[in-house]
Amino acid sequence: MEEQQSLVRGEEQQTLVHGAAARDNRRLAAVMHVAFFVLLGSSLTRFLLRHPDDPATLWVITFAGALATLYVLGPVLGPKDLPGPRVPRRATTSHKLWLAAVMAIWVTLVILAPSFGWCAVPLFYTGLRTLRTGAAILLVVLITVFVVAAQVQLRVQAGFDPNLLFAPPAVAAVATAMFVHSQRQATRLQSVIADLVRTRRQLAAIERREGTLAERQRLSMEIHDTLAQGLTSQQMLLQAADRVWDTDPDTAHAHVRTAESFAERNLAEARRFVHDLAPADLAGGVGLEEALYGLAERESQAGLHVHCRIEGGPAPLPDRVQGALLRIAQGALANVKEHAAARTAVLTLVYFDDQVVLDVADDGRGFDPAKEVPSGVRGHGLPAIRARVAQLGGTLTIESAPGDGTVLSAAIPLESRS
């Protein structure tokens, strides 16, 4: 659920960035359109004021009107404002024809009246927005050269003016650099956002895989500590009943009845396990101490005697801690029954001020703790116990040696009781 929310947030951020970029594009386009019409109108007004009787006046007015009309048709024939940063693309035929017509009429106007050269700056934006970056820069260079040539030819009789030679290229360079820089920044931002969303997707996939592995580990621990243990006890009891079935029918029947009780408890555990509930021994308000006494009594079968001791003042434990300690006791006793060949085992629950400690001791054959799992043994129990203790922030200690029995101690930290 959290990874899905993270993905949704990433996609929302990407949508917001695209929306902001689209608004910025529209604002910039609006500014450039207004500037174009202002410059076009001022250039026409200047020409009419200074050359009221010029024979070319009618042509200038006609071409200015045509240029304005064609420019207004730009949203239909020209490039559309993109919803995000501009992606380099090949201009369509209609775009090229529209831009060519605009440039042709503008060049004609500049030839008739060089003051229309001021419209070049908005046209820079139009070319940069319509063509790929390389082609657009070439168009800007051609426009700039044409403007400089027209202005210099107009003022040649008045003497050399450095501004006419250097100002238009400088303005063109600044305008082009700012536009290209802004577009590249927008493209980089789009790439960063896309990478972020892609990374979040990958992290979500990793979290799902880790969650699946964690759930598999939990399932394996639950099965080992409940169903597998119960089935092992049933197998041992039925084998014992089979051995004395002819010689001691009463004992054999007792073993069968005990195995039946284990099967009934295993069925209850399986149902609660399916519903992800607490251990059956802790159901109905049963405390950990009572559950441990009941576990010791049930496991005292087939030659193994299990004793239970509680030391220290009982402290209220979270359900999670109680369930984990009971599962640890079940798993440890399962190991004792299956591997240790012990006659006696002792469960000891000790309450301290800052922790609760569960000890499981047996007088069985023991093993080398450095190897963790004796050779030839299936060994799911100790890793599961270690994982449960680690999940609660506790420590697990194992003391054993071949022939000297085993003591398993799980210490779980508690909040201060003072």
N, C-alpha and C positions, 0 to 999 in steps of 0.2 A: 504493500500500500504506500509506504513512504517513497520507494523508488518511482512509483507511478506519479505521485504528487510532484517529485523532483523533475520528472520528465515534463509534466504539464507546465510547471513553472518555467523550465527552459524554453519550451515552445512558446509560452506566453511572452517571455522576454524577447525571443526572436521576432514574434509578431509585432511587439511594441517598437523594436528597433526599425523594422521595415516600415511601420506606420510613420514613425518620426522621420525617417529618410524620405518617404513620399511627401510628407508635409513640407519638409525643407526644399525638396525639388520644386514643389508647386509655388512656394514663396519666391524662390530664386527666379523661376520662370516668370512669375507675375512682375517682379521688379524689372527684369530684362524687357518684357513686353512693354511695360509703361515707359521705360527709358527709350525704347526704340521709337514709340509714337511721339514722345516729347521731342526727341532729337529730329525726327522727320518733320514734325510741325514747325519747330524753330528754324530748321534749315530752309523750309519752304517760305516761311515768313520773312526771313533775312533776304532771300533771293527776291521776293516780291517788293520789299522795301527799297532795295538797292538797285534793282533792275526792273522798274515798272513797265518800261517801254521796250524791253528786250524782245526780239522776234521769237526767242526760244521759250518765252514765258508759258505759252499754251502747252508746249510739249512738256515742260517741267511739271506743270500742274497735272497733266494727264498721267505722266509716269509716276508722280508721287502718289496720285490716287490709286493707280494700278498696284504699286508696291504695297500700299496700305491694305488694299483689298486682298491681295495674295497673302500678305502676312496674317491677316485675320483668318484666312482659310488654313493656316498652319495646323490647328488641332485636327483638321480632317485629312489634309494631305501630308503634313509633316510628321515628325516623330512624336510618339505619345509619351507622356510622363510615366516613368516606370514606377511600380509600387515599392521599389527598394533601390539600393545603389545601382548605378548604371553598369550593366555588363557589356563589355565590348561585343559588338554585333555587326553584321553586314547590313547596310542600309537597303531598304527595299527600293524597287524601281520608282514607286510613287514618291518616296522620300527624296531620291536623287533628282527627279524631275522638278519637284517643288523647290528644292534648294537651288537648283540650276536656274530656275525662272526668277527666284528672288535675287540671286546674285547678278543675273543679266540685267534686270531692270535697275538694280542699284548702281551697277557700273555705268549704265547709260545716264542716270541722274548725275553721278559724279562728273562725268564728261561734260554734261550741260551746265552743272553748277557744282563746283568742287566743295562747297560748304556741306553737301550731303555726305561727305567723307566721315563726318562725326557719327553717322549711323553704323560705322564699322564695329564699334565695341559690342553692341547687342548682336550683331551678325556673327562676331566671334563665337559667342555663346551658342547661337543657332547651329553653326558648323560643328562645334565641339560636341554638341548634343546629338547631332544627326549622324556623323561619320565616326569611324574608328579613330583612335587617338592619332595615329600616324598621318592618316589622310586629313584629319581635321587641322593638325598643326601645319601641314603643307598649305591648306586653304588659308589659314591665318597669315602665313608668310606672304602669300600672293596678294591677299587683301591689303596688307600693310605696305607692300611695295607699290601697289597701285595708288593707295592714298598718298604716299610720300611723293610719287611721281606727279600726281595731279596737283598737289599743293605747291610743289616746287615750280612746276610750269606756270601756275597762276601768279606766283610772286617773283618770278625771275627778273622782272623789270625793276622790282623794288629792292633788289640786292639780296645777298645770301642771308638766310635766317636759320641758325642752327636748330631751333625748335622744330621747324618743319621737317628736318632731316632725322632728328633723333627722338623727338617726343612720340610720334606714332609707334615706332618699334618698341620703345620702352613701355608704352601703355599696352600694346599687344602682348609683350612678354609677361607683364605682370598679370594681366587678365587670364592669359592661357595657363600660366603657372598656378594661379590660385584655383582655377577650375579643375585642372588635372590633379592637383594635390588633394582637393576636396573629394574628388571621385575616387582616388586611390585610398584615401582614408576611409571612405564609406565602404569600399570593397574589402579592405582589411578588417573593418569592424564586422561586416557580414561574415567573413571567413572565421573570425574569432567566435562569433555567436554560433555558427554552424559547428565549429569544433567543440564548443562547450556542450551543445545539445548532443552531439555524437558521443562525447566523453561520458555524459550522464547516462546515455543509453547503455554504453559499455559497462559503466559502474552498476547500473541496475541489473544487467545480465549477470555480472559477477556476484552481486548480492543475492540474486535468485539462486545461483549455483551454490553459494555458500550456505544459504538458508536450506536448500535441499540436502546438502551434505550434513548440516547440523541436525536436521530432522531425521535423516537416516541414522545418525549416531544415537539420537535420542530413542528412536524406535528399537535399535539393536540393544541398548542398555535396558529398556523396559522389558523387552522380550527375554533377555538373559536373566534379569532379576525376578521375573514373575513366571511367565509361562514355561520357560526352559527349566527353571528350578523345580516347578511343580511337576513337570513331566518326568524329570530325573527322579524325584521322590516316588512318583507312581511306579516307574520302572523298577526301582529298587524294591519297593514293597511287593509288587507282583512277582518279581523273581524270588523273593524270600517266601512268598506264599506257595509258589510252585515247588520249591524245594521241600517244604514240609506238608504238602497237600495230602499225601497218603499217610504219613506217620503222625502228624499232629493237626488234624482238621480244624480244631478250634483256633489255633494260632494262625493257620492259613486264612480262615474266615476273617479273623481280626485284621490281618494285613490287607485283605481285600476291602474291608469296610473303611480302613484308614485311607487306602488308595482312592476309594470313592469320595471321601471327604476332601482329599486333595484335588480331585477332578472338579468337584463342585466349586471349590474356592478358585481354581484356575479359570473356570467358566465365568465366575463373577469378575475376576481380574480382567479377563478378556473383554467383557462388556464395558467395564469402566475404562479400560485402555482405549477401546474404540471411541468412546466419548471424551477422551482426554481428561478424565477426572482423577481425583486423588487415589492413592492406594486403597484397596478394599478394607485393609486392616484399620485405616484411619477414618472410615466412613461412620456416620452417625454420632459424631462428636467424640469418638475414641481418641485418647491422647497418645503421645509417642511412647510413654512408659508402658501403658497397658498393651499397646501394639507389640512392643518388644517382648513382654512377658508371653503374650500369645504366640509370637513367632518362635520363642525358645521352646515352648511346650509342644508345638506342632513338629518342630524339627528333631525333637528327642525321640527318634525312631531308628529302628534297624541298627542298633549297636552304638549310636551316637547320642550322648547325653548333653544337652545344651542348658546352661544356667544363665540367668539374667540378674544383674545387679544395677541399682540406681544409686548414685552417690551425689551429695551436695543438694542444696535447696533447688527444687524444680523451678525453672524459669519459663515464662510464656515464650514459645518459639513460633516464628512464622510458619504457616502451612507449608511453604516451599522448603524450609529447612527440615521440618518434621518428615515430609515425604522423602527428601533426599537421604536423610539418616536412616530411615526404614529401608529404603532401597539398597543403601550401602550394606546394612546388616544382612539383608536377604542375599545380596550378591556374594558377600564374604562367606556366609554359611553354605551357599551353593558350591563355592570353591572348596570349602572344607569337606563337604560330603563327597564331591566328585574326585578330588585329587589328594586330600591329606591322609586318608585312612585313619582318622583320629577317633579316639574313644570319648573325649570330652572337649567341649567348646564353651567359652564364657563370653557373654555379651555384657559389657560394662559401659553405662552411660554416666558421665561425670559432668556436673554443672560447675563452672567457674564464673567469676565475675565478668570476664571479658570473652569467654568462649565456652562452647560445649564440645566434649570429646567423647567419641564412641570408639571403644576398644573391642576387637574381636580376637580372642586368643584360642589356640587349639594345641593339643599335644600330639599332632600328627607327624608325618615324616619330614616336613619342612622343605625348604629349597633355598637356592642362592638368590637373594633379592637383586643382585647386580644383573642377573639374567632376566629378571622380571617374570618371565614365563618359563617353567621347566620344559626341557626338550620333550617333544612329542605330545604336549598338552595344547588343547585348542586355545585357551587363553583369551577369552572375551571379558572375563570378570574384572581383573585388575585394571585394564585400561578404562573400563566403564566406571569403576569406582573412582579412579583418579580424575576422570572428566567431571564427575558429579561434584567432587570436592573442589576442583578448580572453578567450577561455575559459581560456587558459593564463596569464593575467595579464601578457602581454607587450605590446610596442608595435610598431606597424607604421609604417614611413616610406616614402614614395614620392617619388622625385625624378625629374622628367621635364619636358620642354618640347617643343612641336611641332618635329619635325625633329631632336631631339637624343637620341633614345633614352630608355630608362627604367631606373631602378634601384629595385627593391623590396627593402626590408630588414625582416626580421621578427626581433625580439630577444625571446628567451624567458628569463626569470630562472631561475637554478639555485641550489640550496643551496650554501653555501660548501664548497670542496674542501680547505680548509686543515685 
